[in-house]
């Protein structure tokens, strides 16, 4: 027995935001809070959308205070903005951080519940404001996940997990990702691969055939397009393939949850403000090698989805070769390979290992049990 939930409506195609008024007015109403970040505004990615909304007579308040690894204050300020504008719906345009913040703004602005009461799995009560998400990176899959991650205090990350956070609509427009820098394209693309890999091999009781099928198609799309998207970023077909692959991976892990790669990545982002996709990439091969005694068959089954050359390799040999090829791909895309490469000192590793153990929501899904000593050794291998 399993359950599978996802976003009600998905619109995908280059230029799809050119019809944004017709798409979102029936969902969000006439008074919209648009959640984004200052970087996107400076790039001018919102100008076309804002012109359309204005021409369509939709009243828009812009909240662009979202930071990387968003703190709780971002949400609380956004809730004030939503209430001040008397928003009838929330639209997010951006990467994982604006989308996660928008989810929680929509929840708290309508329900009035506190963040403290909503953290955890199934604790959010709702209701929420109508919500539409437009991703501008191909990585988090947040547009189809019931999860929002916030930074609490100085460095710890906590999640709100509830079907209430699934948006009413996701709009995928590859044109919005054409100008994404190669470094961001690479790190977010590997992040999406991590989602699919961990969903496929998850020890969750809800690991299910729908998620596994979506994970494999996600890996096929991501593997086929990530190099082209990185080195020829104007290729809209490759960009569209990455966006769709990211969405499918998001649908997979939204129902068959991720595990130790994410658990070990979160402290890296929380303490050292390393982007989430890069944090995942830094620990990915080392966690997979740790998991090999329990997950070699699963990794072997998906190896040829990313790297078609493995189709003729015996299954029992594919797992280890898969990890090696993932490392080689990361290097080929110029992604930093070591914790030291991004300024993390060796004496921080015990702290990271201790903090990773707090991610119990994720660690229970790992195919091989992992304790603090194991986490420390993985960080050592990644150093």
N, C-alpha and C positions, 0 to 999 in steps of 0.2 A: 504494500500500500504506500502511495506517495501523493504529494500535492505539487501542483505547478501553477504559479501565478506570474503574470507579466503585465506590462503596460497595455491599456485598452486599445490604443490606436497608434500605429506607426506609419509615418509618411517618409519615404526615402527617395532621393534623386537629386542630382545636381540642379541647383536653382530652385529647389522646393520652397525656400523661404520667400521667393518672389510672390507667393500666394498666401503669405502669412496671415493677412487680415481675414480672408475667407476661411482659413483653417482654424484660427484660434478664437474668433469672435463668438461662435456658438458655445465654446468651452469656457472661456475666461470672462466674457462679458465686456463691458464698456470702460472699466476702470482697472488698469493693469499696473502691478508693480513689476518692473523689469530688473532682474537681479543679474549682475555681471561683475567684472573687475576693471580697474582703471587701465590695465594693459590693453585689454580688448578695445576699450573706448579710444585709446590713443592710436591703435592700429586702424581705426575707422571701420571695423567690421559691423558696427551697429547702425551705421548711417542709413543704409538702404532699408533696414527693418524699421527704424524710427520714422523715416519719411513715409513709408507705407501706413504705419499705424496712425500718424498724424492725418494723412489724407483720408483715412478711413473713419476719422472722427473718434478714435479711441484715445481716452485720456491716459497718459503714461507718466508714472513717477519712476525715476531711475535710481536704483540703489547699487552703487559701484564700489562699496567699501570692502568687498570680499578679499581676504588675504589668502595666501597659500597656507595649507594646514590650518584652516579657518578656526579661530577661537570662538568660544560661546558668545563673546561680545558682538561678533558679526551678526549672529542670528538675532540677538536682542535688539540691536539697532535696526535691523531689517524689519522686525515686527513692528517697531514704532513707526517706521516709514510706511508700512502697509496699512496700519490703522489710521495714520494721519491722512493718507490718500483715499481712505475708504475703499481699498482695493477689492474688486470682485473676483480677482484671480491673479496668479503669479506666473510670470514667464521668466525662465532663466536662459541666458545665452552665454556659453562659456565651457570651460573644462569641468573637471570633477568638483572642484571647490565651489564655484558658483551654483552648480546643480545641487550639491548636497545642502548648501546653505538655503537655497530656495525651497527645498523640500521641508526643512524644519521651520522656516518662516511661514509657509503655507499651513503647517500643522498648528504652530503655537498662536499665530494671529487669529485663527478661527476658534481653536479649542480653549485657549487660555491656560493650558497645562504648563507645568514647569519642565525645564530641560532635565532636571534631576529625576523627575518621576517618569520621564519618557525613555531614558537610557536603558539599554538592554533589549532583550528579544521579546516582542509582543507586549510591551508595557505602554506604548502610546495609545491614548484613548480616542483622540479625534473629537469632532470631525476636522477636516482641513479645508482650506480654500482650493478651488480648482487650480490645476497645475499643468503647465506645458514646459518641456525641457528641450533645448536645442544645443547639442554638443558641438564644440569647436575643436575638440581633440579626439583622436581615435584611440582610447585607452581605458577609461574608467568604466564605461558601460552604465554610468549612473542613471542614464535616461530610462533604463529598464530594471533597476534594482530597488528593493524596498529598504535600502540602507543609506544612512547618512553618518559620516564620520566627522567628529569635532575634536578640537584640542582643548582639554580641560586643564586648568592650572598652568604650570610652566611647560610641561612636555607630554603628559599622558594623553592618549587618544581614546575616546569612547564612541560607541556606535549606538544609534537608534535603529532598530530593525523592526519593521512592521509593514504589512501590506498597505497600510494607509499612505506610505511614502511613495508607492508606485504612482507615477504621474498619469494624468488622463490622456496625454498625447506626447509622443516623441517625434521630432522632426529632424531627419538626417539630410544635411545639405553639404555635399563635398566641396562646393565652392567656398564655404567658410573655412576650410582647412588647407586651402592651396598655399597660403602664405606661412604655414606653420614651419618654424625652423627645423633643420634636419635633426638637431639634438633632441628636440621635444618630440618630433615624429618617431624617432628611434625608441626613446625611453617609454613613451606612452604605448607604442606598438608592442613592446616586450611586456608591458604591464597587462595588456589585453591577452597576450599569450599565456601569461601566468594565470589569469582568471580561468582560461579554458583548461589548462593543464591541471590546476588544483581542483576544478569542478569535476573533471573526468575521474580523478583518482581519489576524490574526497571519501573519507570514512563516515560521512554523515549518513544517518539512517534514511535520509531523503535523497540520497544519490539515486537518480532515476534515469530511465532510458531516454526521456526527452532531453534532459540536460546533457547526457553523454553524446547524443546525436548532434545537438547544437554546438557543443564544445568541439567536436571533430570538424564540423563545417567552418566554425570560427577559425580553427588552426589552419585549415586549408586556405581560406581567404587571406589570413594574415601572413602565412608563409609565402604565398604567391605574390604578395603586393608590397611587403615592407621594404624591400631593397629599392624598388622603383619609387615608392613614395618618399623615401629618404633622399635618394640621389637625383630624382627628377620630380620635384615636388609639385610641378604644374600639371602632372598627369592626373586628370580628374577621374579617370577610370580606376587608377591605383588608389587614389584618395577615397573614392567611394567604396572600394573593396575593403579598405582598412576600417572605415566607419561601420560598415555592415558587419565585418568580422568582430569589431569591438562590441557592437550591440548583441550579437549572438552569444559571445562569451559572457556578456553581462547577464543575459537571460539564463545561461547555464549556471553561473555561480550564484545568482539570486535564489536559486532553488536547491542547488547542491553546493553548499558553502565552501569557501576557500579555507586555507589551513596555515601551515607553519611559515611558508614564504611570507605571507602577509603579517603574521604575528611577529616575525623578526624584522620586517621592514618598518613597521610602525614606530618603534623606538628610534630608528635612524632618522626618520622624518621629524619626529617630535623633538628630539634633542638637538639635531644639527640642521634642520630645515632643508634636508635633501628632498627634492621632488619625489612624490610617491612612486612613480614609474621607475625612476632610477634606483630608489631604495630597494624595490623588488628585484631589479636586474642584478644588483650587487650580491644578493644572497641566493638567488635562484639556483645556480648549478650546485651550490654546496648543500642546500636543503634537499635537492633531488638526489644527490649522491647519498645523503644520510637515509633517505627514504627507500633506497634501492632494494634492500632486503624484503620490503613489504610491497613495493609498487613497481617492480621491474616489468611485470607483465603489462600493467596499465600503461606505463611509459612506452613500452614496445609497441602497443596497439596504436598509439597516436603518432609515433615517430614519422611514419610515411605521410601523414597528413601535412606536416610542416615541411618535411624533406622527402619528396617523392622517390629519391634514389634508394631509400630504405625498403621499398616495396619488395625487393628480391632478397633482402637480408633475413636470415632466420629470426623468428620472434625473440628467442632467448638472447640474441646478441644485440637487439635493437635498443634496449633501455640505456645501457652505458653509452652507446654510440650517439643516442639522442641527446644526452646531456653534453657530450663533447661538441656536437654540432651547434647546440644552443649557445655555448660559450664562443664558438668560432663566429657565429652570426653576430653576437653582441660586439665582439672585437671588430668585425668588418664594418659595423655601423658606427664605430668610434665611440661606443658607450664606455665610460670609465669602468674598470674591471675590479678595482680593489677599494676597500674602505679608506685606505690611506690616500688614495687618489682624490678623494673628495674631502680631505681634511679631517678625518676622524682619527683621533690618537689611539694608540694601543691600550692605554690605561683606561679608556672608556668602555672596553669590551665587557668587563664584569657588570657594569651598570646596565648596558644594553641587554645582557642576558637576563638579569633580574627583572627588567621591565618587560621583556618579551613574555615572561611567565604570567604576567597580568592579563594577557590576551587569551583567556581561557575559552572565550566564545569561538576562537579560531583554532586553538591547539587541539580541541577535541575532535576536529575534523581531519587531523593529519593521519595519513595511512600508517605511520609508525609512531608510537608514543615517544614524546620528547620531554626531557627535563632540563633544568637550568644548566647542568654540566654539558649536556648535549648542545644547548643553544650557544654556550660560550665557545665550544669547540668549532661550531659552524662559523661563528663570527671570527675566530682565529683563522680558519681556512680562507675566509673572505678578506682578511686583513692584508 
